[in-house]
Amino acid sequence: MAATGSNTSEESAFYVSTPIYYVNDAPHLGHAYTTVAGDVLTRWHRQRGEKVWYLTGTDEHGQKIMRTAETNGVSPQEWCDKLVQDAWKPLWEHLEIANDDFIRTTEPRHTERVQEFVQDLYDKGEIYRGGYKGPYCVGCEEYKAPGDLLDGDLCPIHKRPVEWLEEENYFFRLSAYGPRLLEFYEQNPGFIQPASARNEVLQFVRQGLQDLSISRSTFDWGIPIPWDSKHVIYVWVDALLNYVSAVGYGSDQAKFDSTWPADVHLVGKDILRFHAVIWPAMLMANGLPLPGRVFANGWLMVGGEKMSKSNLTGISPRQLTEHFGVDAYRYYFLRAIPFGQDGSFSWEDFSARYTSELANDFGNLASRVAAMVGKYYDGTLPEATDAGAAEQAVAEGLARAVAQADTMIGDNLDFAGGIGAIFDFTRQVNGYLSEQAPWKVAKDESPEGRARLGTILYTAAESLRAVAVLLNPIMPGTAEKLWASLGAEPHLGPLAEQRIADAGTWGRLPAGAEVVKGEILFPRLEEVKS
């Protein structure tokens, strides 16, 4: 799926990035949605045995940050420092985000590289001095075309009046890259996903591109233009460069060569054009390879409005994790909303899925199997000596689920489909237990009856062994509890070292493993009011 120029070295990392987020306020569900998706994707590739690099961070320059800091009576740097340390990093730790790096655009490792990159463009004649006047949305940090506005002066994203901006700026010759971009899109049809996002970008570029103002001179909270300190670099040019500055561009060539280009940029659909038009044009201008994919996820909606602080629909992720738990939180948004589409959140839907899918279909299965192995075999997993067609059907179902989930999650970013395939298999195992009725078979104490009972319970436990591997990227805490309950680690090693490719190989959990009934994976929810 990667575009031309993607890393193919054996030592190269599977590199995934989130957008870097504005620190004008604390993170809400929309920010966490993209970040959890990136975490699940990179954990999945780690579970494949691949080298992975996962980047997230914060965007700390620009007029919006400056004004927010002024409103709160502190300097922009003090504001950013406080938000990053008190809100952003703690939430990612709370949500079990296993990022390899966290970049801040106020760090010297970034600011110095941005100046070098822009200086290179200037030296190549890609940047010239000019003037700009027109509408500008501070919330988006974006110049708007009159046709983009609602009722003549409202930003379509923030529903607030734009400001009229008139200043002398430096411009990047973006207009010259329209034909090259269209040719690249044609040669790399998977570069922009999903298809709706690709179509939007194609239509935008075909209409003709305007040169991009890359500096501001009416405020000073930003990275200075190296040849003209009266200007600061446009915050989006600054921000986009985090994807290369974080992996050694201009400072660590070996790391850069083994990491860049990124395999997947995850972005919200409202910032798609920056990543699918401006960013590749900047890379082309400086002779750098382009990323493999730009994948635009949809918006989380509450009451028909995009979830954001400005629309007063922001919900803290901790409000949900306190009630449902971190793993259920990670599961729900990727299971309930097809990635790339808009989706609505409600307490009622979350509660219903928690109860039916997590507590009943999955948690109850794990609890029942451990309890029966404890009751009938004193916690020692029996052998399967009487396997037949029913057991073969379960083994085939597992192989099918592994193949489907691996392709959907690891390759296509179809998290809902991949998780659905895993849970279809858990329902198959539940159906197998209902049909085989081990509690009835246990009444037959003959050798044949004991062989049948042992086979049924082994089949169920072996199925859960594979489910633990498949769910580890999605619900790592729960998967670890299940792995421990099955007594798998002494025989198979740590859960993190299990490979997706091996998950569907039947019979890996050995007879004799010590199975214990641990804590309930998904306890019953107390009724919650929306």
LOPAKE-566564 format. One record per residue (C-alpha): residue in three letters; x negated, y negated, z negated. Coordinates in Angstrom, 3 decimals. Each point is the difference from the previous one (the first is absolute). Layout:
// LOPAKE-566564
[rec ala; [X; Y; Z]] ...
***
This chain:
// LOPAKE-566564
[rec met; [0.000; 0.000; 0.000]] [rec ala; [-2.994; -2.316; -0.460]] [rec ala; [-0.688; -2.698; 2.534]] [rec thr; [-3.111; -0.177; 2.146]] [rec gly; [-2.986; -0.859; -2.156]] [rec ser; [1.154; 1.859; -3.114]] [rec asn; [-2.582; 1.699; -2.172]] [rec thr; [-0.806; 3.541; 1.086]] [rec ser; [-3.184; 0.609; -1.999]] [rec glu; [0.069; 3.013; -2.295]] [rec glu; [-0.942; -2.327; -2.848]] [rec ser; [2.668; -2.579; 0.792]] [rec ala; [2.769; -0.668; -2.492]] [rec phe; [3.733; 0.073; 0.580]] [rec tyr; [0.490; -3.698; -0.731]] [rec val; [3.408; -1.349; -1.055]] [rec ser; [0.785; -3.546; -1.097]] [rec thr; [2.984; -1.776; -1.463]] [rec pro; [0.569; -3.675; 0.660]] [rec ile; [-1.790; -2.120; -2.542]] [rec tyr; [2.736; -1.580; -2.055]] [rec tyr; [0.546; -3.648; -0.881]] [rec val; [-0.530; -0.604; -3.704]] [rec asn; [2.528; -2.785; -0.315]] [rec asp; [1.988; 2.303; -2.295]] [rec ala; [0.078; 3.489; -1.524]] [rec pro; [0.551; 2.996; 2.318]] [rec his; [3.521; 1.234; 0.736]] [rec leu; [1.427; 3.185; 1.497]] [rec gly; [-0.834; -1.026; 3.554]] [rec his; [-3.707; -0.278; -0.780]] [rec ala; [0.019; 3.282; -1.893]] [rec tyr; [1.856; 1.763; 2.830]] [rec thr; [-2.788; -0.564; 2.519]] [rec thr; [-2.730; 0.722; -2.545]] [rec val; [1.523; 3.303; -1.135]] [rec ala; [0.418; 1.026; 3.653]] [rec gly; [-3.688; -0.638; 0.628]] [rec asp; [-0.911; 1.898; -3.129]] [rec val; [2.040; 3.049; 0.993]] [rec leu; [-1.483; -0.074; 3.510]] [rec thr; [-3.587; -0.171; -1.241]] [rec arg; [0.575; 2.582; -2.734]] [rec trp; [1.407; 2.299; 2.678]] [rec his; [-3.137; -0.395; 2.101]] [rec arg; [-2.162; 0.609; -3.063]] [rec gln; [2.021; 3.184; -0.573]] [rec arg; [-0.914; 0.933; 3.564]] [rec gly; [-3.625; -0.193; -1.087]] [rec glu; [-0.779; -3.183; 1.904]] [rec lys; [-2.131; -2.938; -1.052]] [rec val; [2.381; -2.886; -0.690]] [rec trp; [-0.227; -3.745; -0.576]] [rec tyr; [3.063; -1.812; -1.368]] [rec leu; [-0.067; -3.792; -0.255]] [rec thr; [2.384; -2.430; -1.604]] [rec gly; [-0.473; -3.440; -1.499]] [rec thr; [1.200; -3.570; -0.328]] [rec asp; [0.168; -3.029; 2.277]] [rec glu; [-0.934; -2.992; -2.149]] [rec his; [-0.436; -3.030; 2.266]] [rec gly; [2.437; -2.329; 1.695]] [rec gln; [2.442; -2.771; -0.732]] [rec lys; [2.592; 2.243; -1.636]] [rec ile; [-2.479; 1.220; -2.625]] [rec met; [-1.245; -3.540; -0.607]] [rec arg; [3.505; -1.348; -0.573]] [rec thr; [0.962; 2.893; -2.270]] [rec ala; [-3.103; -0.600; -2.123]] [rec glu; [0.715; -3.726; -0.195]] [rec thr; [3.572; 0.715; -1.110]] [rec asn; [-1.396; 2.170; -2.803]] [rec gly; [-2.589; -2.576; -1.033]] [rec val; [-3.116; 2.031; 0.775]] [rec ser; [-2.595; 0.140; 2.754]] [rec pro; [0.628; 2.320; 2.947]] [rec gln; [-2.878; 2.245; -1.068]] [rec glu; [1.295; 0.228; -3.572]] [rec trp; [3.454; 0.876; 1.306]] [rec cys; [-1.345; 2.732; 2.261]] [rec asp; [-2.228; 1.459; -2.713]] [rec lys; [2.883; 0.228; -2.444]] [rec leu; [2.457; 1.579; 2.449]] [rec val; [-2.496; 2.566; 1.273]] [rec gln; [-1.117; 1.106; -3.460]] [rec asp; [3.370; -0.185; -1.772]] [rec ala; [2.439; 1.086; 2.712]] [rec trp; [-1.412; 1.487; 3.213]] [rec lys; [-2.770; 2.339; -1.094]] [rec pro; [1.922; 1.301; -3.053]] [rec leu; [3.030; 0.863; 2.133]] [rec trp; [-2.072; 1.955; 2.512]] [rec glu; [-1.585; 1.942; -2.857]] [rec his; [3.454; 0.614; -1.486]] [rec leu; [1.283; 1.361; 3.322]] [rec glu; [-3.020; 2.333; 0.341]] [rec ile; [-1.308; -1.803; 3.094]] [rec ala; [-3.348; 1.639; 0.799]] [rec asn; [-1.494; -2.847; 2.056]] [rec asp; [-3.722; 0.127; 0.739]] [rec asp; [-0.395; -3.770; 0.039]] [rec phe; [1.892; -3.121; -1.020]] [rec ile; [-1.090; -3.092; 1.880]] [rec arg; [0.705; -3.588; -0.960]] [rec thr; [-0.407; -2.671; 2.645]] [rec thr; [-1.689; -2.329; -2.495]] [rec glu; [-2.912; 2.422; -0.434]] [rec pro; [-3.343; -1.008; 1.588]] [rec arg; [-0.230; 3.363; 1.780]] [rec his; [3.060; -1.135; 1.945]] [rec thr; [-0.391; -3.774; 0.316]] [rec glu; [-3.542; 0.252; 1.358]] [rec arg; [0.995; 2.546; 2.619]] [rec val; [2.985; -2.097; 1.096]] [rec gln; [-2.240; -2.984; 0.615]] [rec glu; [-2.431; 2.149; 1.989]] [rec phe; [2.809; 1.495; 2.106]] [rec val; [1.531; -3.398; 0.807]] [rec gln; [-3.426; -1.508; 0.713]] [rec asp; [-0.638; 2.803; 2.501]] [rec leu; [3.270; -0.792; 1.766]] [rec tyr; [-0.879; -3.683; 0.086]] [rec asp; [-3.464; 0.720; 1.401]] [rec lys; [1.571; 2.137; 2.750]] [rec gly; [2.286; -2.840; 1.051]] [rec glu; [3.137; 1.716; -1.300]] [rec ile; [0.863; -2.918; -2.310]] [rec tyr; [0.537; -3.656; 0.971]] [rec arg; [1.163; -3.183; -1.692]] [rec gly; [3.519; -1.236; 0.605]] [rec gly; [3.131; -1.344; -1.645]] [rec tyr; [3.238; 1.539; -1.216]] [rec lys; [3.412; -1.285; -0.858]] [rec gly; [3.033; 2.087; -0.656]] [rec pro; [1.980; 1.984; -2.634]] [rec tyr; [-1.890; 1.986; -2.644]] [rec cys; [1.341; 2.347; -2.700]] [rec val; [-2.161; -0.100; -3.114]] [rec gly; [1.669; 3.174; -1.306]] [rec cys; [-1.066; 1.935; 3.111]] [rec glu; [-3.184; -2.061; 0.434]] [rec glu; [0.993; -0.014; 3.662]] [rec tyr; [0.620; -2.487; 2.767]] [rec lys; [3.494; 0.468; 1.378]] [rec ala; [1.292; -0.457; 3.518]] [rec pro; [3.205; -2.067; 0.091]] [rec gly; [1.841; 3.007; 1.409]] [rec asp; [-0.914; 2.044; -3.110]] [rec leu; [1.863; -2.313; -2.395]] [rec leu; [3.509; 0.342; -1.382]] [rec asp; [2.252; -3.048; 0.326]] [rec gly; [-2.921; -1.925; 1.425]] [rec asp; [-2.155; -0.204; -3.121]] [rec leu; [0.320; 3.153; -2.163]] [rec cys; [-2.596; 2.779; -0.181]] [rec pro; [1.779; 3.234; 0.972]] [rec ile; [-1.914; 1.904; -2.705]] [rec his; [0.229; -2.368; -2.970]] [rec lys; [3.211; -1.870; 0.990]] [rec arg; [-1.690; -3.262; -1.022]] [rec pro; [-0.752; -3.143; 2.028]] [rec val; [-3.364; 0.036; 1.759]] [rec glu; [-2.410; -2.931; -0.215]] [rec trp; [-1.146; -2.144; 2.912]] [rec leu; [-3.750; 0.301; 0.361]] [rec glu; [-2.201; -2.357; 1.988]] [rec glu; [-3.782; 0.282; -0.303]] [rec glu; [-3.233; 0.474; 1.884]] [rec asn; [-0.999; 3.668; 0.040]] [rec tyr; [-2.292; 2.553; 1.572]] [rec phe; [1.629; 2.487; 2.361]] [rec phe; [-0.748; 3.589; 0.994]] [rec arg; [0.564; 0.721; 3.704]] [rec leu; [2.709; 2.573; -0.690]] [rec ser; [1.793; -0.752; 3.269]] [rec ala; [-2.881; 1.542; 1.956]] [rec tyr; [0.560; 3.401; -1.624]] [rec gly; [3.576; 0.677; 1.085]] [rec pro; [-0.928; 2.124; 3.060]] [rec arg; [-2.671; 1.921; -1.919]] [rec leu; [2.427; 0.725; -2.823]] [rec leu; [2.680; 1.237; 2.385]] [rec glu; [-2.538; 2.255; 1.693]] [rec phe; [-1.080; 1.359; -3.376]] [rec tyr; [3.603; 0.670; -1.070]] [rec glu; [0.556; 1.841; 3.284]] [rec gln; [-3.090; 2.174; -0.465]] [rec asn; [0.751; 0.642; -3.682]] [rec pro; [3.781; 0.476; -0.338]] [rec gly; [-0.348; 1.135; -3.616]] [rec phe; [-1.792; -3.165; -1.117]] [rec ile; [3.175; -1.735; -1.229]] [rec gln; [2.603; 2.066; -1.838]] [rec pro; [2.878; 0.611; -0.291]] [rec ala; [1.320; -0.424; 3.550]] [rec ser; [2.222; -2.928; -1.010]] [rec ala; [-3.061; -1.871; -1.264]] [rec arg; [-1.926; 0.757; 3.195]] [rec asn; [2.846; -1.315; 2.134]] [rec glu; [0.168; -3.210; -2.017]] [rec val; [-3.718; -0.666; 0.448]] [rec leu; [0.038; 0.811; 3.713]] [rec gln; [2.842; -2.438; 0.568]] [rec phe; [-1.780; -2.703; -2.015]] [rec val; [-3.322; 0.333; 1.840]] [rec arg; [1.604; 0.220; 3.453]] [rec gln; [1.573; -3.421; -0.586]] [rec gly; [-3.496; -1.491; -0.148]] [rec leu; [-2.185; -0.781; -2.998]] [rec gln; [-0.915; -3.424; -1.343]] [rec asp; [-3.436; -0.814; -1.373]] [rec leu; [-0.177; 0.459; -3.766]] [rec ser; [-0.847; -2.765; -2.447]] [rec ile; [-2.602; 1.536; -2.297]] [rec ser; [-0.670; -2.866; -2.397]] [rec arg; [1.760; -2.408; -2.336]] [rec ser; [-1.257; -3.412; -1.062]] [rec thr; [2.764; -1.286; -2.280]] [rec phe; [-1.019; 2.096; -3.049]] [rec asp; [-3.173; 1.681; -1.186]] [rec trp; [0.999; 3.328; -1.628]] [rec gly; [-1.590; 2.335; 2.505]] [rec ile; [-3.267; 1.063; 1.584]] [rec pro; [-1.785; -2.994; 1.595]] [rec ile; [-0.653; 0.024; 3.731]] [rec pro; [-3.789; 0.495; 0.107]] [rec trp; [-0.674; -2.749; 2.559]] [rec asp; [2.596; -2.489; -1.337]] [rec ser; [0.581; 0.041; -3.762]] [rec lys; [2.981; -2.369; 0.309]] [rec his; [2.005; 2.991; 1.245]] [rec val; [0.898; 3.275; -1.697]] [rec ile; [0.657; 3.193; 1.946]] [rec tyr; [3.657; 0.810; 0.647]] [rec val; [1.056; 2.429; -2.698]] [rec trp; [1.102; 2.707; 2.444]] [rec val; [-3.346; 0.032; 1.810]] [rec asp; [-1.624; 0.219; -3.429]] [rec ala; [2.363; 2.759; -1.164]] [rec leu; [-0.199; 2.262; 3.042]] [rec leu; [-3.761; 0.179; -0.277]] [rec asn; [0.272; 1.801; -3.347]] [rec tyr; [0.348; 3.268; 1.920]] [rec val; [-3.570; -0.287; 1.267]] [rec ser; [-1.640; -1.992; -2.805]] [rec ala; [1.040; 2.667; -2.521]] [rec val; [-1.775; 2.786; 1.886]] [rec gly; [-3.358; -1.636; 0.569]] [rec tyr; [0.381; -2.254; 3.036]] [rec gly; [-3.093; -2.188; 0.074]] [rec ser; [-1.376; 1.445; -3.228]] [rec asp; [-0.148; 3.818; 0.132]] [rec gln; [-0.235; 1.275; 3.556]] [rec ala; [-0.125; 3.675; -0.960]] [rec lys; [3.222; -0.269; -2.004]] [rec phe; [1.647; -2.040; 2.732]] [rec asp; [-0.921; 2.540; 2.684]] [rec ser; [1.364; 2.893; -2.072]] [rec thr; [3.260; -1.741; -0.913]] [rec trp; [1.067; -2.443; 2.704]] [rec pro; [2.208; -0.018; 1.972]] [rec ala; [2.906; 0.533; -2.355]] [rec asp; [2.229; 2.947; 0.854]] [rec val; [3.202; -1.573; -1.314]] [rec his; [0.905; -3.575; -0.969]] [rec leu; [3.246; 0.126; -1.987]] [rec val; [1.888; -3.307; 0.249]] [rec gly; [3.437; -1.410; -0.639]] [rec lys; [1.905; -0.710; 3.184]] [rec asp; [0.066; -3.744; -0.730]] [rec ile; [-3.808; -0.154; 0.395]] [rec leu; [-0.180; 2.317; 3.006]] [rec arg; [-1.039; -2.640; 2.542]] [rec phe; [-2.999; -1.057; -2.038]] [rec his; [-1.261; 3.590; -0.085]] [rec ala; [1.005; 1.158; 3.478]] [rec val; [-0.790; -3.173; 1.976]] [rec ile; [-2.327; -2.415; -1.809]] [rec trp; [-2.138; 2.614; -1.752]] [rec pro; [-0.816; 2.121; 3.074]] [rec ala; [-0.700; -3.158; 2.019]] [rec met; [-2.463; -1.171; -2.656]] [rec leu; [-1.725; 3.381; 0.052]] [rec met; [-0.158; -0.008; 3.792]] [rec ala; [-1.531; -3.476; -0.056]] [rec asn; [-2.774; 1.168; -2.307]] [rec gly; [-0.569; 3.312; 1.776]] [rec leu; [1.216; 2.250; -2.816]] [rec pro; [2.096; 3.175; 0.451]] [rec leu; [3.702; -0.214; -0.732]] [rec pro; [1.827; 1.978; -2.700]] [rec gly; [1.796; 3.220; 0.830]] [rec arg; [3.526; -0.959; -1.043]] [rec val; [1.973; -2.908; -1.353]] [rec phe; [3.072; 1.463; -1.679]] [rec ala; [2.742; -2.421; -1.030]] [rec asn; [2.267; 1.177; -2.797]] [rec gly; [3.474; -1.446; -0.374]] [rec trp; [1.392; -2.187; -2.727]] [rec leu; [1.454; 1.138; -3.283]] [rec met; [3.435; -1.532; -0.296]] [rec val; [2.126; -0.839; -3.021]] [rec gly; [3.468; -1.317; 0.632]] [rec gly; [-0.818; -0.485; 3.683]] [rec glu; [-2.994; -2.264; -0.751]] [rec lys; [-3.679; 0.767; 0.491]] [rec met; [-1.600; 0.655; -3.381]] [rec ser; [-2.138; -3.021; -0.915]] [rec lys; [-0.453; -2.510; -2.765]] [rec ser; [1.186; -2.887; 2.165]] [rec asn; [3.315; 1.740; 0.669]] [rec leu; [0.449; 0.806; -3.704]] [rec thr; [0.308; 3.705; 0.707]] [rec gly; [-3.394; 0.986; -1.367]] [rec ile; [0.063; 2.999; -2.338]] [rec ser; [-2.950; 1.028; -2.086]] [rec pro; [-1.217; 3.541; 0.711]] [rec arg; [-0.421; 0.520; -3.732]] [rec gln; [3.743; -0.442; -0.468]] [rec leu; [0.393; 3.204; 1.979]] [rec thr; [-2.988; 1.967; -1.282]] [rec glu; [1.068; -0.599; -3.590]] [rec his; [3.257; 1.803; 0.761]] [rec phe; [-0.860; 2.531; 2.719]] [rec gly; [-3.746; 0.516; -0.514]] [rec val; [-2.916; -0.778; 2.307]] [rec asp; [0.138; 3.190; 2.066]] [rec ala; [3.715; -0.290; 0.662]] [rec tyr; [-0.588; -3.609; 1.054]] [rec arg; [-2.721; 1.056; 2.443]] [rec tyr; [2.267; 2.725; 1.363]] [rec tyr; [3.203; -1.965; 0.354]] [rec phe; [-0.929; -2.839; 2.320]] [rec leu; [-1.864; 2.214; 2.467]] [rec arg; [2.708; 2.668; -0.098]] [rec ala; [3.029; -2.272; 0.227]] [rec ile; [-1.154; -2.472; 2.667]] [rec pro; [-1.418; 1.105; 3.370]] [rec phe; [-3.354; -1.765; 0.215]] [rec gly; [0.129; -2.732; 2.620]] [rec gln; [3.697; -0.748; -0.494]] [rec asp; [1.776; -2.411; -2.331]] [rec gly; [1.529; 1.677; -3.023]] [rec ser; [2.243; -0.958; -2.882]] [rec phe; [-0.766; 0.713; -3.621]] [rec ser; [2.589; 0.738; -2.671]] [rec trp; [-0.141; 1.396; -3.519]] [rec glu; [2.812; 2.376; 0.875]] [rec asp; [-1.838; 1.571; 2.929]] [rec phe; [-3.212; 0.325; -1.976]] [rec ser; [1.868; 1.658; -2.884]] [rec ala; [1.806; 2.386; 2.332]] [rec arg; [-3.193; 1.118; 1.760]] [rec tyr; [-1.848; 0.333; -3.291]] [rec thr; [2.669; 2.310; -1.356]] [rec ser; [0.718; 2.105; 3.089]] [rec glu; [-3.439; 0.254; 1.616]] [rec leu; [-2.563; -0.444; -2.758]] [rec ala; [1.714; 1.308; -3.109]] [rec asn; [2.217; 2.704; 1.529]] [rec asp; [-1.653; 1.215; 3.219]] [rec phe; [-3.612; -0.277; -1.137]] [rec gly; [-0.314; -0.422; -3.763]] [rec asn; [2.558; 2.650; -0.846]] [rec leu; [-1.679; 2.480; 2.385]] [rec ala; [-3.370; -0.456; -1.701]] [rec ser; [1.566; 0.325; -3.431]] [rec arg; [1.978; 3.149; 0.851]] [rec val; [-2.936; 1.820; 1.550]] [rec ala; [-2.322; -0.715; -2.932]] [rec ala; [2.698; 1.000; -2.478]] [rec met; [0.665; 3.346; 1.729]] [rec val; [-3.690; 0.878; 0.304]] [rec gly; [-0.270; -0.767; -3.705]] [rec lys; [3.079; 2.021; -0.920]] [rec tyr; [-0.590; 3.088; 2.148]] [rec tyr; [-3.818; 0.120; 0.247]] [rec asp; [-1.214; -1.871; -3.099]] [rec gly; [-1.292; -2.836; 2.207]] [rec thr; [-2.256; 2.128; 2.210]] [rec leu; [0.820; -0.257; 3.704]] [rec pro; [0.938; 3.462; 1.334]] [rec glu; [-1.051; 1.538; 3.290]] [rec ala; [2.191; 0.054; 3.092]] [rec thr; [0.152; 3.719; 0.828]] [rec asp; [3.436; 0.149; 1.607]] [rec ala; [-0.096; -2.792; 2.605]] [rec gly; [2.468; 0.272; 2.849]] [rec ala; [1.963; -2.116; 2.468]] [rec ala; [1.203; -2.476; -2.627]] [rec glu; [-3.540; -0.714; -1.127]] [rec gln; [-1.221; -0.219; 3.592]] [rec ala; [2.647; -2.637; 0.676]] [rec val; [-1.298; -2.082; -2.936]] [rec ala; [-3.596; 0.310; 1.200]] [rec glu; [1.028; -1.063; 3.506]] [rec gly; [2.008; -2.889; -1.433]] [rec leu; [-3.059; -1.181; -1.882]] [rec ala; [-2.245; 0.117; 3.085]] [rec arg; [2.612; -1.972; 1.899]] [rec ala; [0.327; -2.622; -2.775]] [rec val; [-3.769; -0.486; -0.228]] [rec ala; [-0.362; -0.474; 3.759]] [rec gln; [2.919; -2.423; 0.173]] [rec ala; [-1.036; -2.046; -3.034]] [rec asp; [-3.607; -0.221; 1.158]] [rec thr; [0.930; -1.333; 3.413]] [rec met; [2.718; -2.316; -1.257]] [rec ile; [-1.889; -1.553; -2.910]] [rec gly; [-3.629; 0.305; 1.038]] [rec asp; [0.363; -0.851; 3.690]] [rec asn; [3.317; -1.784; 0.569]] [rec leu; [0.511; -1.879; -3.296]] [rec asp; [3.475; 1.536; -0.134]] [rec phe; [0.026; 0.240; -3.784]] [rec ala; [3.745; 0.592; -0.276]] [rec gly; [-0.161; 2.842; 2.524]] [rec gly; [-3.054; 1.610; -1.571]] [rec ile; [1.371; -0.163; -3.526]] [rec gly; [3.282; 1.313; 1.341]] [rec ala; [-1.802; 3.042; 1.448]] [rec ile; [-1.582; 0.730; -3.400]] [rec phe; [3.327; -0.267; -1.789]] [rec asp; [1.755; 2.107; 2.623]] [rec phe; [-2.454; 2.709; -1.015]] [rec thr; [0.719; -0.443; -3.722]] [rec arg; [3.692; 0.418; 0.786]] [rec gln; [-0.851; 3.161; 1.954]] [rec val; [-1.795; 1.371; -3.066]] [rec asn; [2.951; -0.904; -2.190]] [rec gly; [2.256; 1.841; 2.434]] [rec tyr; [-2.344; 2.996; -0.069]] [rec leu; [0.189; 0.171; -3.801]] [rec ser; [3.779; -0.278; 0.054]] [rec glu; [0.263; 2.830; 2.514]] [rec gln; [-2.531; 2.265; -1.708]] [rec ala; [1.378; -0.730; -3.506]] [rec pro; [-3.079; 1.019; -2.020]] [rec trp; [1.993; -0.309; -3.246]] [rec lys; [2.143; 2.888; 1.242]] [rec val; [-2.934; 2.000; 1.380]] [rec ala; [-1.657; -0.265; -3.445]] [rec lys; [2.693; 2.290; -1.400]] [rec asp; [-1.419; 2.835; 2.106]] [rec glu; [-2.950; 1.257; -2.037]] [rec ser; [-0.999; 2.711; 2.476]] [rec pro; [-3.385; -0.299; 1.786]] [rec glu; [1.870; -1.006; 3.141]] [rec gly; [1.914; -2.685; -1.863]] [rec arg; [-3.168; -1.359; -1.613]] [rec ala; [-1.748; -0.088; 3.374]] [rec arg; [2.906; -1.919; 1.492]] [rec leu; [0.137; -2.482; -2.875]] [rec gly; [-3.730; -0.604; 0.138]] [rec thr; [0.145; -0.605; 3.746]] [rec ile; [2.813; -2.544; -0.340]] [rec leu; [-1.753; -1.973; -2.711]] [rec tyr; [-3.353; 0.124; 1.763]] [rec thr; [1.628; -1.296; 3.188]] [rec ala; [1.559; -2.931; -1.855]] [rec ala; [-3.214; -0.869; -1.870]] [rec glu; [-2.127; 0.224; 3.154]] [rec ser; [2.468; -2.305; 1.722]] [rec leu; [-0.418; -2.526; -2.811]] [rec arg; [-3.784; 0.263; 0.330]] [rec ala; [0.306; -1.302; 3.562]] [rec val; [2.563; -2.637; -0.968]] [rec ala; [-2.425; -1.378; -2.604]] [rec val; [-2.640; -0.472; 2.707]] [rec leu; [2.437; -1.666; 2.397]] [rec leu; [1.434; -2.335; -2.623]] [rec asn; [-3.348; -0.997; -1.500]] [rec pro; [-0.442; -3.015; 2.331]] [rec ile; [3.563; -1.143; -0.706]] [rec met; [0.478; 0.756; -3.699]] [rec pro; [-3.496; 0.683; -1.402]] [rec gly; [0.956; 0.071; -3.668]] [rec thr; [2.871; 2.439; 0.526]] [rec ala; [-2.038; 2.198; 2.330]] [rec glu; [-2.765; 0.280; -2.611]] [rec lys; [2.528; 1.086; -2.626]] [rec leu; [1.340; 2.660; 2.334]] [rec trp; [-3.538; 1.188; 0.860]] [rec ala; [-0.739; 0.367; -3.708]] [rec ser; [3.307; 1.798; -0.639]] [rec leu; [-0.853; 2.575; 2.668]] [rec gly; [-3.432; 0.654; -1.505]] [rec ala; [-1.509; -0.617; 3.429]] [rec glu; [-3.158; -1.960; -0.789]] [rec pro; [-2.054; 2.810; -1.631]] [rec his; [0.490; 2.075; 3.157]] [rec leu; [0.215; -2.558; 2.819]] [rec gly; [-1.764; -3.070; -1.365]] [rec pro; [1.269; -3.575; -0.507]] [rec leu; [3.132; -1.064; 1.837]] [rec ala; [-1.817; -2.863; 1.750]] [rec glu; [-2.312; 2.524; 1.669]] [rec gln; [2.834; 2.011; 1.569]] [rec arg; [0.367; -0.567; 3.724]] [rec ile; [3.207; -0.637; 1.916]] [rec ala; [-1.133; 2.465; 2.666]] [rec asp; [-0.193; 2.750; -2.629]] [rec ala; [3.257; -0.828; -1.757]] [rec gly; [2.027; 2.165; 2.366]] [rec thr; [-2.281; 3.047; -0.311]] [rec trp; [2.111; 2.476; -1.944]] [rec gly; [-1.315; 1.791; -3.068]] [rec arg; [-2.590; -2.453; -1.312]] [rec leu; [1.298; -0.078; -3.589]] [rec pro; [-1.278; 3.263; -1.526]] [rec ala; [2.007; 2.378; -2.136]] [rec gly; [-1.158; -0.371; -3.582]] [rec ala; [0.122; -3.799; -0.020]] [rec glu; [1.272; -1.292; -3.334]] [rec val; [3.303; -1.763; 0.634]] [rec val; [1.280; -2.295; -2.740]] [rec lys; [3.169; -2.013; -0.235]] [rec gly; [-1.190; -3.581; -0.393]] [rec glu; [1.976; -3.167; -0.541]] [rec ile; [3.047; -0.649; 2.173]] [rec leu; [-1.267; -1.620; 3.188]] [rec phe; [3.021; -2.261; 0.490]] [rec pro; [2.084; -0.426; -3.138]] [rec arg; [3.639; -0.959; 0.220]] [rec leu; [0.574; -3.724; 0.478]] [rec glu; [2.048; -2.003; -2.401]] [rec glu; [2.702; -1.891; 1.801]] [rec val; [-1.249; -3.314; 1.292]] [rec lys; [2.010; -2.986; 1.121]] [rec ser; [-0.879; -1.618; 3.313]] 
***
